[in-house]
C-alpha cells in the first residue's frame, strides 16, 4: 500500500539558463592532454592556481577519453575536490580533519559559517559527496541554519551561477536527514525552500519532518507550502487513495484545523485508529480537532483513552458541547484515578496552558508531605507561587518559591530574565525574586 508521503507530488525545478559555455578552466583541462610536455605542465599549474573556479572542469576531466588528462585531473582532484569556497581552504581542512576523527564541535562549525557565510553550503555539499564523512552533516546543517537567516540563504542559492549548480544545491537541501535536525533548523529549512518558491520540495521535506515530530513548529511552513503551491486537494486525494498511519492522520487533522475543512477529515476518523497510534499523537489530533470546532469528534476519538491528559481533553470537549453533567462525572472519576506524579504534572501543565481554573488544585496534589525533595513538588511550588503572586499574596508566593529551592532534587533549571538559567545561577535568581516578593509583602502590610 502506498503511504501519503509517497503519493505527494514534488514540484520540479525549472531554470531558464542557456549555460555559461566553455570556460578558461575547460581549455586548461584539454591542454592537459597536449603533445607538448611544457604546455601540459603549464595547464596543470594554471588549474591549481584557479582553485575553486577550476573544480568542476577538473571533475569533468576525470572521465576524459585521454589517459593523460585522466591521470593529471586525478592528481589535481585530490586537492581541488575540497577547494569549493574562496579563502576557506585552511578552515575547511581543519573541519574535515575533525570529521574524520569524529570530533564535530558545533562551535567550530558555527565559527566557520559566521566567517564564510552562505557559501558554506558549497563545503557542506563537498562533505556530502565525500566518503566516510556523513557524521559531519547534521552538525554542519544545524550550524548553517542557526547562524544564517532564510533570506540570506535564499538570496545566495538563487544567485548561484550557472543555474544548474543552483539546482544541485536545492537538491542537496531536499536530501537533508530531517531526523537529525535540532532547534529551529527544520523551520528555517522549510522557510528557505518556500522563499525560493520550491513549495513542492518544502512539502516533501516538511512531511518527513512531521513524520518524526507531528507537532513540530515547522508545520506552519508546511501549511504555507500547501497554500502557496495549491497542493491542498492533492494531499487529501493522496490520503484517500493511500494508507493513513498515525503521523499522516496528525497531518490531516492539522489541515482540517488550518484550512477549516473538517468534513474532509471525518471519514478518516470513522475508521479504526492506525496501529501505530500512541497517546502523544492522539493528543495532537485532539487539539487540532478542538480548534477546528469538531468537539463531538474529540469525544468519540478519546472515548477509551486512559491517559489523564486525554481524559481531561474529553471532559473539556463534553462540557463545551453542552454535556456538562457527563463532563463533571468523568472529571470526578479522573481525579479519583490520578496518582502517578508524572501524569499529575503533565495534566496540571496542560490545564495551566488552557488557563483552566482547576489547574491550581491539581498542582497542589504534587506537594505531598511538604518537605521531601522531589522535582515534581519543587516545580509545583514555583507554579503555585505564580498564582499567589497574581492574587498579590506576596508573602505566600515567597514562601512557596523558597520551598521550591529547598525541595529541588538535582540541578535546578529555570527560565529567568529571558534566558535559561541552571545550577547556582538559577538559585541566585530565584532568591532575588524572593527578596522582591518579601519587600512587596512588607510594603502591602504597612
TORDO-670899 format. One record per residue (C-alpha): residue number from 0; chain; x, y, z. Coordinates in steps of 0.001 Angstrom, whole numbers, plus 500000, padded with zeros to 6 digits. Layout:
TORDO-670899
{seq NUM, mol A, px X, py Y, pz Z}
...
This chain:
TORDO-670899
{seq 0, mol A, px 500000, py 500000, pz 500000}
{seq 1, mol A, px 501175, py 503466, pz 499255}
{seq 2, mol A, px 501597, py 505882, pz 502128}
{seq 3, mol A, px 500569, py 509523, pz 501919}
{seq 4, mol A, px 504210, py 510610, pz 501938}
{seq 5, mol A, px 504981, py 508670, pz 498744}
{seq 6, mol A, px 501899, py 509963, pz 496955}
{seq 7, mol A, px 502676, py 513647, pz 497331}
{seq 8, mol A, px 503956, py 515163, pz 494112}
{seq 9, mol A, px 507229, py 517045, pz 494323}
{seq 10, mol A, px 507465, py 520264, pz 492316}
{seq 11, mol A, px 510237, py 520291, pz 489695}
{seq 12, mol A, px 512949, py 522896, pz 489418}
{seq 13, mol A, px 512940, py 524874, pz 486165}
{seq 14, mol A, px 515810, py 527219, pz 485411}
{seq 15, mol A, px 515891, py 529175, pz 482171}
{seq 16, mol A, px 519669, py 529456, pz 481728}
{seq 17, mol A, px 521316, py 528753, pz 478409}
{seq 18, mol A, px 524584, py 527870, pz 480204}
{seq 19, mol A, px 527830, py 529707, pz 480565}
{seq 20, mol A, px 529591, py 527822, pz 477774}
{seq 21, mol A, px 533237, py 526683, pz 477785}
{seq 22, mol A, px 535407, py 528364, pz 480427}
{seq 23, mol A, px 539134, py 529037, pz 480650}
{seq 24, mol A, px 539347, py 526120, pz 483070}
{seq 25, mol A, px 537833, py 523824, pz 480427}
{seq 26, mol A, px 540528, py 524951, pz 477991}
{seq 27, mol A, px 543277, py 524209, pz 480524}
{seq 28, mol A, px 541849, py 520730, pz 481131}
{seq 29, mol A, px 542006, py 519992, pz 477406}
{seq 30, mol A, px 545618, py 521206, pz 477389}
{seq 31, mol A, px 546473, py 518551, pz 479975}
{seq 32, mol A, px 546499, py 516148, pz 477021}
{seq 33, mol A, px 548624, py 518350, pz 474743}
{seq 34, mol A, px 551546, py 516678, pz 472989}
{seq 35, mol A, px 553910, py 519337, pz 474367}
{seq 36, mol A, px 555011, py 518479, pz 477934}
{seq 37, mol A, px 555642, py 522114, pz 478829}
{seq 38, mol A, px 552082, py 523086, pz 477859}
{seq 39, mol A, px 550704, py 520197, pz 479927}
{seq 40, mol A, px 552702, py 521333, pz 482964}
{seq 41, mol A, px 551662, py 524958, pz 482493}
{seq 42, mol A, px 547977, py 523971, pz 482204}
{seq 43, mol A, px 548161, py 521883, pz 485382}
{seq 44, mol A, px 549765, py 524759, pz 487281}
{seq 45, mol A, px 547139, py 527176, pz 485963}
{seq 46, mol A, px 544277, py 524904, pz 487094}
{seq 47, mol A, px 545793, py 524549, pz 490539}
{seq 48, mol A, px 546072, py 528344, pz 490772}
{seq 49, mol A, px 542439, py 528834, pz 489740}
{seq 50, mol A, px 541358, py 526745, pz 492730}
{seq 51, mol A, px 537564, py 526627, pz 493246}
{seq 52, mol A, px 536971, py 528139, pz 489793}
{seq 53, mol A, px 538569, py 525106, pz 488139}
{seq 54, mol A, px 536918, py 522496, pz 490327}
{seq 55, mol A, px 534050, py 521428, pz 488064}
{seq 56, mol A, px 536210, py 521414, pz 484928}
{seq 57, mol A, px 538760, py 519183, pz 486658}
{seq 58, mol A, px 535998, py 516904, pz 487899}
{seq 59, mol A, px 534679, py 516538, pz 484351}
{seq 60, mol A, px 538218, py 515682, pz 483163}
{seq 61, mol A, px 538198, py 512554, pz 485333}
{seq 62, mol A, px 536000, py 510932, pz 482693}
{seq 63, mol A, px 538081, py 512040, pz 479684}
{seq 64, mol A, px 538933, py 509605, pz 476895}
{seq 65, mol A, px 542544, py 510827, pz 477041}
{seq 66, mol A, px 544529, py 508830, pz 479644}
{seq 67, mol A, px 546932, py 511748, pz 480215}
{seq 68, mol A, px 544008, py 514059, pz 481021}
{seq 69, mol A, px 542514, py 511462, pz 483362}
{seq 70, mol A, px 545811, py 510969, pz 485205}
{seq 71, mol A, px 546525, py 514666, pz 485671}
{seq 72, mol A, px 542970, py 515578, pz 486689}
{seq 73, mol A, px 543015, py 512719, pz 489213}
{seq 74, mol A, px 546097, py 514286, pz 490818}
{seq 75, mol A, px 544502, py 517728, pz 490788}
{seq 76, mol A, px 541212, py 516385, pz 492138}
{seq 77, mol A, px 542803, py 515194, pz 495378}
{seq 78, mol A, px 543110, py 518843, pz 496389}
{seq 79, mol A, px 540514, py 520626, pz 494295}
{seq 80, mol A, px 537657, py 518354, pz 495351}
{seq 81, mol A, px 537725, py 520261, pz 498655}
{seq 82, mol A, px 538546, py 523669, pz 497181}
{seq 83, mol A, px 534961, py 524822, pz 496833}
{seq 84, mol A, px 534951, py 528217, pz 498509}
{seq 85, mol A, px 537455, py 531007, pz 498052}
{seq 86, mol A, px 539677, py 531844, pz 501035}
{seq 87, mol A, px 538269, py 528921, pz 503046}
{seq 88, mol A, px 540718, py 526103, pz 502295}
{seq 89, mol A, px 542611, py 526194, pz 505626}
{seq 90, mol A, px 539464, py 526457, pz 507774}
{seq 91, mol A, px 537735, py 523744, pz 505764}
{seq 92, mol A, px 540752, py 521444, pz 506116}
{seq 93, mol A, px 540510, py 521677, pz 509909}
{seq 94, mol A, px 536796, py 520859, pz 509835}
{seq 95, mol A, px 537395, py 517829, pz 507611}
{seq 96, mol A, px 540075, py 516629, pz 509994}
{seq 97, mol A, px 537605, py 516877, pz 512874}
{seq 98, mol A, px 535018, py 514987, pz 510841}
{seq 99, mol A, px 537461, py 512202, pz 510011}
{seq 100, mol A, px 538215, py 511843, pz 513724}
{seq 101, mol A, px 534502, py 512095, pz 514554}
{seq 102, mol A, px 535057, py 515262, pz 516554}
{seq 103, mol A, px 532338, py 517544, pz 515257}
{seq 104, mol A, px 532431, py 520530, pz 517577}
{seq 105, mol A, px 529314, py 522604, pz 516851}
{seq 106, mol A, px 531177, py 525760, pz 517904}
{seq 107, mol A, px 533792, py 525180, pz 515200}
{seq 108, mol A, px 531079, py 524927, pz 512565}
{seq 109, mol A, px 529322, py 527986, pz 513968}
{seq 110, mol A, px 532558, py 529947, pz 513622}
{seq 111, mol A, px 533104, py 528663, pz 510089}
{seq 112, mol A, px 529610, py 529725, pz 508999}
{seq 113, mol A, px 529991, py 533151, pz 510624}
{seq 114, mol A, px 533286, py 533615, pz 508763}
{seq 115, mol A, px 532346, py 532288, pz 505343}
{seq 116, mol A, px 528612, py 532966, pz 505244}
{seq 117, mol A, px 526041, py 531382, pz 502950}
{seq 118, mol A, px 528744, py 529976, pz 500680}
{seq 119, mol A, px 529366, py 527364, pz 503385}
{seq 120, mol A, px 526712, py 525307, pz 501637}
{seq 121, mol A, px 529315, py 524504, pz 498960}
{seq 122, mol A, px 531547, py 522973, pz 501636}
{seq 123, mol A, px 528619, py 521021, pz 503032}
{seq 124, mol A, px 527915, py 519646, pz 499569}
{seq 125, mol A, px 531556, py 518560, pz 499230}
{seq 126, mol A, px 531268, py 516701, pz 502536}
{seq 127, mol A, px 528017, py 515069, pz 501391}
{seq 128, mol A, px 529783, py 513842, pz 498271}
{seq 129, mol A, px 532832, py 512594, pz 500210}
{seq 130, mol A, px 533319, py 509188, pz 501757}
{seq 131, mol A, px 533208, py 508473, pz 505487}
{seq 132, mol A, px 532109, py 511978, pz 506444}
{seq 133, mol A, px 528335, py 511599, pz 506751}
{seq 134, mol A, px 528593, py 512052, pz 510532}
{seq 135, mol A, px 529565, py 515699, pz 509990}
{seq 136, mol A, px 526453, py 516636, pz 508016}
{seq 137, mol A, px 523905, py 517101, pz 510844}
{seq 138, mol A, px 526315, py 519342, pz 512763}
{seq 139, mol A, px 527068, py 521334, pz 509620}
{seq 140, mol A, px 523416, py 521823, pz 508663}
{seq 141, mol A, px 522384, py 522835, pz 512169}
{seq 142, mol A, px 525196, py 525404, pz 512315}
{seq 143, mol A, px 524287, py 526692, pz 508849}
{seq 144, mol A, px 520659, py 527350, pz 509714}
{seq 145, mol A, px 521483, py 528537, pz 513243}
{seq 146, mol A, px 523812, py 531273, pz 512042}
{seq 147, mol A, px 522079, py 532370, pz 508834}
{seq 148, mol A, px 518522, py 533549, pz 508241}
{seq 149, mol A, px 516419, py 532072, pz 505406}
{seq 150, mol A, px 516536, py 535333, pz 503428}
{seq 151, mol A, px 520348, py 535256, pz 503302}
{seq 152, mol A, px 520451, py 531583, pz 502333}
{seq 153, mol A, px 517733, py 532017, pz 499709}
{seq 154, mol A, px 519480, py 535015, pz 498144}
{seq 155, mol A, px 522729, py 533060, pz 497886}
{seq 156, mol A, px 521249, py 529877, pz 496410}
{seq 157, mol A, px 519114, py 531778, pz 493889}
{seq 158, mol A, px 522173, py 533761, pz 492802}
{seq 159, mol A, px 524438, py 530765, pz 492139}
{seq 160, mol A, px 525608, py 530513, pz 488539}
{seq 161, mol A, px 525470, py 528507, pz 486404}
{seq 162, mol A, px 521883, py 527810, pz 487357}
{seq 163, mol A, px 522454, py 524064, pz 487153}
{seq 164, mol A, px 524606, py 524479, pz 490250}
{seq 165, mol A, px 521744, py 526253, pz 491982}
{seq 166, mol A, px 519560, py 523278, pz 491134}
{seq 167, mol A, px 522085, py 520918, pz 492711}
{seq 168, mol A, px 522109, py 522982, pz 495896}
{seq 169, mol A, px 518322, py 522828, pz 496044}
{seq 170, mol A, px 518510, py 519068, pz 495646}
{seq 171, mol A, px 521035, py 518999, pz 498490}
{seq 172, mol A, px 518599, py 520871, pz 500739}
{seq 173, mol A, px 515960, py 518283, pz 499875}
{seq 174, mol A, px 518253, py 515418, pz 500921}
{seq 175, mol A, px 518899, py 516658, pz 504466}
{seq 176, mol A, px 518331, py 513987, pz 507108}
{seq 177, mol A, px 515488, py 515780, pz 508869}
{seq 178, mol A, px 515509, py 513309, pz 511765}
{seq 179, mol A, px 518825, py 514749, pz 512960}
{seq 180, mol A, px 517935, py 518426, pz 512755}
{seq 181, mol A, px 517617, py 520331, pz 516019}
{seq 182, mol A, px 516244, py 523602, pz 517324}
{seq 183, mol A, px 514826, py 525911, pz 514690}
{seq 184, mol A, px 516714, py 524262, pz 511819}
{seq 185, mol A, px 513632, py 522427, pz 510424}
{seq 186, mol A, px 511603, py 525653, pz 510410}
{seq 187, mol A, px 514353, py 527672, pz 508751}
{seq 188, mol A, px 514968, py 524969, pz 506150}
{seq 189, mol A, px 511310, py 524961, pz 505106}
{seq 190, mol A, px 511097, py 528751, pz 505204}
{seq 191, mol A, px 514126, py 528901, pz 502890}
{seq 192, mol A, px 512557, py 526474, pz 500413}
{seq 193, mol A, px 509290, py 528401, pz 500414}
{seq 194, mol A, px 511197, py 531636, pz 499887}
{seq 195, mol A, px 512823, py 530039, pz 496841}
{seq 196, mol A, px 509342, py 529113, pz 495547}
{seq 197, mol A, px 510200, py 525448, pz 495965}
{seq 198, mol A, px 506861, py 524684, pz 497607}
{seq 199, mol A, px 506732, py 521099, pz 496373}
{seq 200, mol A, px 510139, py 520386, pz 497835}
{seq 201, mol A, px 509195, py 522173, pz 501066}
{seq 202, mol A, px 506112, py 519952, pz 501285}
{seq 203, mol A, px 508082, py 516739, pz 500781}
{seq 204, mol A, px 510790, py 517680, pz 503284}
{seq 205, mol A, px 508164, py 519031, pz 505673}
{seq 206, mol A, px 506280, py 515738, pz 505666}
{seq 207, mol A, px 509497, py 513914, pz 506561}
{seq 208, mol A, px 509954, py 516294, pz 509494}
{seq 209, mol A, px 506358, py 515900, pz 510658}
{seq 210, mol A, px 506568, py 512133, pz 510485}
{seq 211, mol A, px 509215, py 512335, pz 513214}
{seq 212, mol A, px 507664, py 515227, pz 515144}
{seq 213, mol A, px 503987, py 515675, pz 514229}
{seq 214, mol A, px 503654, py 518751, pz 516464}
{seq 215, mol A, px 506817, py 520472, pz 515228}
{seq 216, mol A, px 506510, py 524253, pz 514768}
{seq 217, mol A, px 507764, py 523545, pz 511249}
{seq 218, mol A, px 504243, py 522515, pz 510268}
{seq 219, mol A, px 503369, py 526203, pz 509900}
{seq 220, mol A, px 505750, py 526258, pz 506933}
{seq 221, mol A, px 504272, py 523013, pz 505593}
{seq 222, mol A, px 500869, py 524712, pz 505555}
{seq 223, mol A, px 502427, py 527716, pz 503807}
{seq 224, mol A, px 503865, py 525397, pz 501133}
{seq 225, mol A, px 500480, py 523730, pz 500634}
{seq 226, mol A, px 498709, py 527066, pz 500387}
{seq 227, mol A, px 501239, py 528686, pz 498041}
{seq 228, mol A, px 501612, py 525601, pz 495861}
{seq 229, mol A, px 497904, py 524855, pz 495667}
{seq 230, mol A, px 498506, py 521320, pz 496959}
{seq 231, mol A, px 495595, py 521007, pz 499420}
{seq 232, mol A, px 493246, py 518993, pz 497227}
{seq 233, mol A, px 496111, py 516830, pz 496032}
{seq 234, mol A, px 497094, py 515950, pz 499614}
{seq 235, mol A, px 493546, py 514947, pz 500535}
{seq 236, mol A, px 493166, py 512830, pz 497402}
{seq 237, mol A, px 496512, py 511141, pz 498053}
{seq 238, mol A, px 495346, py 510290, pz 501576}
{seq 239, mol A, px 492095, py 508877, pz 500263}
{seq 240, mol A, px 493967, py 506566, pz 497900}
{seq 241, mol A, px 496753, py 505511, pz 500258}
{seq 242, mol A, px 497324, py 504136, pz 503736}
{seq 243, mol A, px 496971, py 506659, pz 506533}
{seq 244, mol A, px 499203, py 505943, pz 509516}
{seq 245, mol A, px 499295, py 507877, pz 512792}
{seq 246, mol A, px 501673, py 510579, pz 511541}
{seq 247, mol A, px 499586, py 511079, pz 508397}
{seq 248, mol A, px 496412, py 511373, pz 510469}
{seq 249, mol A, px 498134, py 514084, pz 512540}
{seq 250, mol A, px 498904, py 515955, pz 509322}
{seq 251, mol A, px 495317, py 515664, pz 508105}
{seq 252, mol A, px 493954, py 516869, pz 511447}
{seq 253, mol A, px 496262, py 519863, pz 511166}
{seq 254, mol A, px 494953, py 520584, pz 507673}
{seq 255, mol A, px 491351, py 520382, pz 508897}
{seq 256, mol A, px 492220, py 522972, pz 511536}
{seq 257, mol A, px 494353, py 525247, pz 509347}
{seq 258, mol A, px 492154, py 525227, pz 506264}
{seq 259, mol A, px 488803, py 524794, pz 508047}
{seq 260, mol A, px 487786, py 521643, pz 506190}
{seq 261, mol A, px 486525, py 519264, pz 508932}
{seq 262, mol A, px 484241, py 517382, pz 506535}
{seq 263, mol A, px 487244, py 516074, pz 504604}
{seq 264, mol A, px 488764, py 514690, pz 507799}
{seq 265, mol A, px 485700, py 512988, pz 509302}
{seq 266, mol A, px 485733, py 509904, pz 507021}
{seq 267, mol A, px 489230, py 509087, pz 508292}
{seq 268, mol A, px 488043, py 509316, pz 511907}
{seq 269, mol A, px 485341, py 506741, pz 511252}
{seq 270, mol A, px 487973, py 504094, pz 510508}
{seq 271, mol A, px 489792, py 502176, pz 513275}
{seq 272, mol A, px 492770, py 504100, pz 514582}
{seq 273, mol A, px 496096, py 503276, pz 512870}
{seq 274, mol A, px 498081, py 500507, pz 514545}
{seq 275, mol A, px 500976, py 502872, pz 515284}
{seq 276, mol A, px 498796, py 505430, pz 517081}
{seq 277, mol A, px 500047, py 506451, pz 520523}
{seq 278, mol A, px 498844, py 508789, pz 523277}
{seq 279, mol A, px 501053, py 511665, pz 522181}
{seq 280, mol A, px 499701, py 511652, pz 518637}
{seq 281, mol A, px 496161, py 511258, pz 519961}
{seq 282, mol A, px 496689, py 514437, pz 521970}
{seq 283, mol A, px 497964, py 516307, pz 518894}
{seq 284, mol A, px 494956, py 515216, pz 516844}
{seq 285, mol A, px 492507, py 516030, pz 519640}
{seq 286, mol A, px 493912, py 519548, pz 519991}
{seq 287, mol A, px 493575, py 520199, pz 516271}
{seq 288, mol A, px 490008, py 518869, pz 516322}
{seq 289, mol A, px 489169, py 521197, pz 519221}
{seq 290, mol A, px 490415, py 524218, pz 517285}
{seq 291, mol A, px 488530, py 523060, pz 514203}
{seq 292, mol A, px 485313, py 523006, pz 516257}
{seq 293, mol A, px 484984, py 519218, pz 515971}
{seq 294, mol A, px 484035, py 518634, pz 519625}
{seq 295, mol A, px 481845, py 515588, pz 519025}
{seq 296, mol A, px 484715, py 514001, pz 517127}
{seq 297, mol A, px 487060, py 514688, pz 520057}
{seq 298, mol A, px 484661, py 512913, pz 522416}
{seq 299, mol A, px 484445, py 509898, pz 520133}
{seq 300, mol A, px 488197, py 509808, pz 519490}
{seq 301, mol A, px 489041, py 509815, pz 523215}
{seq 302, mol A, px 486189, py 507626, pz 524447}
{seq 303, mol A, px 488520, py 504831, pz 525575}
{seq 304, mol A, px 491528, py 506989, pz 526466}
{seq 305, mol A, px 493426, py 506077, pz 529641}
{seq 306, mol A, px 495949, py 508900, pz 529983}
{seq 307, mol A, px 494798, py 511707, pz 532301}
{seq 308, mol A, px 495651, py 514451, pz 529793}
{seq 309, mol A, px 493494, py 512751, pz 527157}
{seq 310, mol A, px 490624, py 512154, pz 529576}
{seq 311, mol A, px 490824, py 515839, pz 530518}
{seq 312, mol A, px 490560, py 516819, pz 526848}
{seq 313, mol A, px 487457, py 514647, pz 526535}
{seq 314, mol A, px 485948, py 516300, pz 529636}
{seq 315, mol A, px 486590, py 519705, pz 528093}
{seq 316, mol A, px 485005, py 518689, pz 524795}
{seq 317, mol A, px 481970, py 517262, pz 526582}
{seq 318, mol A, px 481491, py 520429, pz 528638}
{seq 319, mol A, px 481966, py 522755, pz 525679}
{seq 320, mol A, px 479462, py 520786, pz 523586}
{seq 321, mol A, px 476656, py 521048, pz 526174}
{seq 322, mol A, px 477177, py 517787, pz 528089}
{seq 323, mol A, px 478198, py 519428, pz 531365}
{seq 324, mol A, px 476833, py 516741, pz 533702}
{seq 325, mol A, px 478694, py 513965, pz 531914}
{seq 326, mol A, px 481844, py 516106, pz 531831}
{seq 327, mol A, px 481675, py 516604, pz 535616}
{seq 328, mol A, px 481111, py 512918, pz 536264}
{seq 329, mol A, px 484115, py 511923, pz 534126}
{seq 330, mol A, px 486225, py 514628, pz 535783}
{seq 331, mol A, px 485467, py 513236, pz 539260}
{seq 332, mol A, px 486434, py 509752, pz 538073}
{seq 333, mol A, px 489649, py 511137, pz 536654}
{seq 334, mol A, px 490560, py 512800, pz 539955}
{seq 335, mol A, px 489941, py 509549, pz 541842}
{seq 336, mol A, px 492246, py 507644, pz 539491}
{seq 337, mol A, px 495004, py 510276, pz 539483}
{seq 338, mol A, px 498066, py 509007, pz 541389}
{seq 339, mol A, px 501207, py 508998, pz 539238}
{seq 340, mol A, px 503252, py 512175, pz 539845}
{seq 341, mol A, px 504423, py 512418, pz 536255}
{seq 342, mol A, px 500858, py 512223, pz 534969}
{seq 343, mol A, px 499666, py 514756, pz 537560}
{seq 344, mol A, px 502389, py 517147, pz 536414}
{seq 345, mol A, px 501506, py 516715, pz 532716}
{seq 346, mol A, px 497821, py 517266, pz 533447}
{seq 347, mol A, px 498427, py 520372, pz 535572}
{seq 348, mol A, px 500784, py 521786, pz 532936}
{seq 349, mol A, px 498225, py 521318, pz 530140}
{seq 350, mol A, px 495424, py 522789, pz 532242}
{seq 351, mol A, px 497611, py 525794, pz 533061}
{seq 352, mol A, px 498224, py 526367, pz 529348}
{seq 353, mol A, px 494455, py 526285, pz 528858}
{seq 354, mol A, px 494093, py 528759, pz 531763}
{seq 355, mol A, px 491766, py 526265, pz 533439}
{seq 356, mol A, px 490721, py 527427, pz 536911}
{seq 357, mol A, px 491140, py 523904, pz 538334}
{seq 358, mol A, px 494843, py 523757, pz 537429}
{seq 359, mol A, px 495897, py 525198, pz 540784}
{seq 360, mol A, px 494178, py 522371, pz 542677}
{seq 361, mol A, px 495918, py 519794, pz 540504}
{seq 362, mol A, px 499313, py 521414, pz 541179}
{seq 363, mol A, px 498625, py 521152, pz 544915}
{seq 364, mol A, px 498390, py 517358, pz 544583}
{seq 365, mol A, px 502143, py 517315, pz 543973}
{seq 366, mol A, px 503079, py 518974, pz 547273}
{seq 367, mol A, px 502860, py 515685, pz 549175}
{seq 368, mol A, px 504296, py 515837, pz 552689}
{seq 369, mol A, px 505560, py 519383, pz 552157}
{seq 370, mol A, px 509227, py 518632, pz 552894}
{seq 371, mol A, px 510648, py 515703, pz 550883}
{seq 372, mol A, px 512824, py 516505, pz 547884}
{seq 373, mol A, px 511112, py 515842, pz 544567}
{seq 374, mol A, px 511458, py 517577, pz 541214}
{seq 375, mol A, px 507673, py 517481, pz 540700}
{seq 376, mol A, px 506977, py 519001, pz 544128}
{seq 377, mol A, px 509620, py 521668, pz 543580}
{seq 378, mol A, px 508154, py 522669, pz 540219}
{seq 379, mol A, px 504660, py 522681, pz 541693}
{seq 380, mol A, px 505851, py 525148, pz 544355}
{seq 381, mol A, px 507061, py 527547, pz 541682}
{seq 382, mol A, px 503844, py 527199, pz 539695}
{seq 383, mol A, px 501680, py 527764, pz 542760}
{seq 384, mol A, px 503790, py 530797, pz 543675}
{seq 385, mol A, px 502811, py 532416, pz 540383}
{seq 386, mol A, px 499109, py 532039, pz 541247}
{seq 387, mol A, px 499695, py 533652, pz 544647}
{seq 388, mol A, px 501666, py 536490, pz 543107}
{seq 389, mol A, px 498832, py 537266, pz 540691}
{seq 390, mol A, px 496479, py 537491, pz 543676}
{seq 391, mol A, px 499036, py 539792, pz 545409}
{seq 392, mol A, px 499657, py 537200, pz 548102}
{seq 393, mol A, px 503334, py 538122, pz 548073}
{seq 394, mol A, px 504397, py 536542, pz 551385}
{seq 395, mol A, px 502839, py 533204, pz 550421}
{seq 396, mol A, px 504430, py 533387, pz 546966}
{seq 397, mol A, px 507837, py 533997, pz 548556}
{seq 398, mol A, px 507398, py 531024, pz 550904}
{seq 399, mol A, px 506452, py 528754, pz 548009}
{seq 400, mol A, px 509486, py 529796, pz 545977}
{seq 401, mol A, px 511730, py 529099, pz 548950}
{seq 402, mol A, px 510134, py 525661, pz 549238}
{seq 403, mol A, px 510811, py 525202, pz 545529}
{seq 404, mol A, px 514526, py 525715, pz 546183}
{seq 405, mol A, px 514547, py 523533, pz 549317}
{seq 406, mol A, px 512704, py 520650, pz 547672}
{seq 407, mol A, px 514583, py 520563, pz 544386}
{seq 408, mol A, px 516382, py 517273, pz 543731}
{seq 409, mol A, px 519242, py 517513, pz 541267}
{seq 410, mol A, px 520301, py 520607, pz 539335}
{seq 411, mol A, px 517808, py 523452, pz 539169}
{seq 412, mol A, px 516932, py 524804, pz 535732}
{seq 413, mol A, px 514578, py 527731, pz 535221}
{seq 414, mol A, px 513745, py 530389, pz 532677}
{seq 415, mol A, px 514507, py 533812, pz 534045}
{seq 416, mol A, px 515392, py 537220, pz 532604}
{seq 417, mol A, px 514560, py 535862, pz 529144}
{seq 418, mol A, px 517079, py 533016, pz 529196}
{seq 419, mol A, px 517628, py 529558, pz 530654}
{seq 420, mol A, px 519454, py 529514, pz 533977}
{seq 421, mol A, px 520863, py 526497, pz 535798}
{seq 422, mol A, px 522613, py 525466, pz 538986}
{seq 423, mol A, px 523762, py 528182, pz 541391}
{seq 424, mol A, px 522878, py 530889, pz 538859}
{seq 425, mol A, px 519251, py 529726, pz 538871}
{seq 426, mol A, px 519150, py 529546, pz 542673}
{seq 427, mol A, px 520600, py 533055, pz 542970}
{seq 428, mol A, px 517996, py 534370, pz 540533}
{seq 429, mol A, px 515120, py 532790, pz 542499}
{seq 430, mol A, px 516465, py 534140, pz 545778}
{seq 431, mol A, px 516482, py 537586, pz 544231}
{seq 432, mol A, px 512838, py 537099, pz 543268}
{seq 433, mol A, px 512040, py 536005, pz 546833}
{seq 434, mol A, px 513577, py 539180, pz 548233}
{seq 435, mol A, px 511465, py 541296, pz 545883}
{seq 436, mol A, px 508307, py 539454, pz 546928}
{seq 437, mol A, px 509068, py 539886, pz 550620}
{seq 438, mol A, px 509648, py 543604, pz 550045}
{seq 439, mol A, px 506265, py 543838, pz 548315}
{seq 440, mol A, px 504637, py 541913, pz 551169}
{seq 441, mol A, px 506141, py 544300, pz 553719}
{seq 442, mol A, px 505026, py 547338, pz 551738}
{seq 443, mol A, px 501490, py 545941, pz 551485}
{seq 444, mol A, px 501346, py 545305, pz 555222}
{seq 445, mol A, px 502432, py 548853, pz 556002}
